[in-house]
Amino acid sequence: MIYFVFMLAIAYSAFHLYITFNPLPALQQRSLHVAFGLALIFLIYPTFAKQDRAKIPFYDWILFALSIFSTVYLMYEYNAIVTERGGIPTNMDIIVAIITVVLVLEAARRVTGIILPIFALIFLAYPFISHMEFMPFRLMTRDFDLGDIFGQMFLKTEGLFSTAIGASVNFIFLFILFGAFLAKSGMGQFFNDIALALAGHRQGGPAKVAVVSSGFMGSINGAAVANVVGTGAFTIPLMKKIGYHRNFAGAVEASASVGGQVLPPIMGASAFIMAETTGIQYGTIALAALIPAVLYYLAVIMQVHFRAGKRDLRGIPKADLPRVKEVMKERGHLLLPIVGLIVMLYQNVPVGYAAFYTIVLTVIVATLRKSTRMSIKDILDAMAQGARQSLAVMIACAVVGIIIGVVSLTSFGTVMTSSIASLGSGSLFLTLFFTMIASMLLGMGLPSIPAYIITATMAAPALAAFDVPILVAHMFVFYFGIFANVTPPVALAAFAGAGVSGGNPMSTGFQALKLSLAGFIIPYLFVYNPAMLLIDTEGVATNATEFGVPPIMDVVLIVVTAIIGIVALSSALEGFLKTPMNPIYRIVLGAGALALILPEVTSDIIGFVVVGFMFVLNYMQHRRTNAVSTT
């Protein structure tokens, strides 16, 4: 049985490699992607978490067969659906559609938990009741029958087989597969070793290693929870060993892994989806994401640094660490596929082709050293592992398709956009705030790609009324959709970190929220000052896809003030700079930090004065303490 699942997973990966150059019609291609993903889920994931999987129960074989049947039916009826019936469903179409929706919801429950299916069911219930008299006037629609609802879900590319699944089959799967090949060649070990060599000996070194290595791996594999479990198995024990509390250790890993989704060049494949959605070139999006991502990681590292200083947590002795030269000599060549990928993308090579070529390049480059060379078995293992890792994203995208289908059928997205605008009452700040809340609720419990697709569909359009350019609006909702994964009560990445560290899930979630605080501030900064995104929005249309370069001094000013502000804010949050601070000092320093972070000249001047004064005061207090201790 294990062999059968292994071969099916390899076939799943081979199918995606094949259709990269030999695509099928969208509906057929997406249905095959979903059906065989469902089949794998019912063979791999048990009905209940503690159920013995040594023997697959008969009912899972029934679900497996129904999964295959759904796509066989659609493939067989495809010509009739698109030519003869014009998308109008028959009774059999409706029956198969209902079966497929139930399969998707059950598979999602097994893989992601109960929250996402419930979320989808709430949306699915809406068209059934939206015509009833008790509904608020704004939410009322015409009467929809089963054919309207499930025809939308199954026979069109605006339901189960929506753009979310299109992204999964065309881009996301290939980049997850690329990440599996990199991991098999030893890239994860390389990131850990190079981070240890560079920062392991410093104050709080292992935590800084976790931030750097998890950020890079998170950008490549795009799966925050999987990244927490994978890299966290190495980094979290190291953090606990030098004295970090288990809740904090899990939170560091969660914050770093989630941040990988906003870190160029790959951004967990989100940059490619954003490019396809907005029509903006990949290079523009990746460049725009650079400074905000660096500022976010600076904030996490500085909090880690100040926590280590407050608790006198030392790094690992240099003698016990690998050396940079040795690490680069042994595994540095594994960076070549990533460099090749970036070059291909900037040369406008189609994203699917670039991912395929990069996988091939990874196998070739890995042969340069015996320690990274991949055998046939390693290649097959990578293909199987990539297929398994893709299942969580695939099923989340399929469930998101249900939501997108309802939004498209009922115009709920327009209602939500107008509701946000009404709540904002003509204020950009209030509209941003309510858009943030909506994005976090919509992104709760979702992987980065489906979170972005949902928030871009329903929340981002609310900002158009304030002439916020489409790139800025999409980046704004993307950030908050992503960071919902470290926001209690549904902080999936933080809960995964707690599972590895042995900490309390909710306490770890609040620690991760604190560490990720910059991720909740930075989006407001680049809305009010888009120069942070390295774009000039002066005089451009809201739907502009090309931008000029902003004045260099504007970029320098906002970056310098943001860096100082973020360092000061991190210090205030931890209550330590060179020596511990009392609550009053922390509040004053935090206020100065926020004044610096705000993109206004007056606030910058006030912030410089307050932060400079508090820094000098803390340094003098540190010197006095040292003088007393030496005497």
HELIX and SHEET records of a PDB file:
HELIX    1   1 ILE A    2  PHE A   21  1                                  20    
HELIX    2   2 ALA A   26  ILE A   44  1                                  19    
HELIX    3   3 PHE A   58  ASN A   79  1                                  22    
HELIX    4   4 ALA A   80  GLU A   84  3                                   5    
HELIX    5   5 ASN A   91  THR A  112  1                                  22    
HELIX    6   6 ILE A  115  ILE A  129  1                                  15    
HELIX    7   7 PHE A  137  LEU A  139  5                                   3    
HELIX    8   8 LEU A  146  PHE A  154  1                                   9    
HELIX    9   9 THR A  163  ALA A  167  1                                   5    
HELIX   10  10 SER A  168  ILE A  172  3                                   5    
HELIX   11  11 PHE A  173  SER A  185  1                                  13    
HELIX   12  12 MET A  187  ALA A  199  1                                  13    
HELIX   13  13 GLY A  205  ASN A  221  1                                  17    
HELIX   14  14 ALA A  224  ILE A  242  1                                  19    
HELIX   15  15 ARG A  246  GLY A  259  1                                  14    
HELIX   16  16 GLY A  260  VAL A  262  5                                   3    
HELIX   17  17 MET A  267  ALA A  269  5                                   3    
HELIX   18  18 SER A  270  THR A  278  1                                   9    
HELIX   19  19 TYR A  282  LYS A  310  1                                  29    
HELIX   20  20 LYS A  318  ASP A  320  5                                   3    
HELIX   21  21 VAL A  324  ARG A  331  1                                   8    
HELIX   22  22 GLY A  332  LEU A  335  5                                   4    
HELIX   23  23 LEU A  336  TYR A  346  1                                  11    
HELIX   24  24 VAL A  351  ALA A  366  1                                  16    
HELIX   25  25 ILE A  376  THR A  410  1                                  35    
HELIX   26  26 PHE A  412  GLY A  424  1                                  13    
HELIX   27  27 LEU A  428  GLY A  443  1                                  16    
HELIX   28  28 SER A  448  MET A  458  1                                  11    
HELIX   29  29 ALA A  460  PHE A  466  5                                   7    
HELIX   30  30 ILE A  470  PHE A  483  1                                  14    
HELIX   31  31 ALA A  484  VAL A  486  5                                   3    
HELIX   32  32 LEU A  492  SER A  501  1                                  10    
HELIX   33  33 PRO A  505  LEU A  515  1                                  11    
HELIX   34  34 ALA A  518  TYR A  528  1                                  11    
HELIX   35  35 PRO A  530  LEU A  533  5                                   4    
HELIX   36  36 ILE A  552  GLU A  574  1                                  23    
HELIX   37  37 PRO A  583  ILE A  597  1                                  15    
HELIX   38  38 VAL A  601  THR A  630  1                                  30    
END                                                                             
